């Protein structure tokens, strides 16, 4: 069986300036099932992308989760940032994933 990504992101942590600092990252198994997620820093997630891993967002779509937008990274003025692919579906963008701020 194949898989459409190596990892999926189900939620994000943001700082007081609304920038993503961490993501809930889940390894994807064959058949596009995934394991329990782990809080992972933005820098560590970018390092996985640089190693050639494919990362996508995953969204809850009642009654199940669906793998969606591809995640990449861009170089800002002072650092690199995670970014979801530009498409016409804001729902699957990183900024619109579940806020994990209640989970430390």
Order of alpha helices (4+ residues) and beta strands (2+ residues): beta-beta-beta-beta-alpha-beta-beta-beta-beta
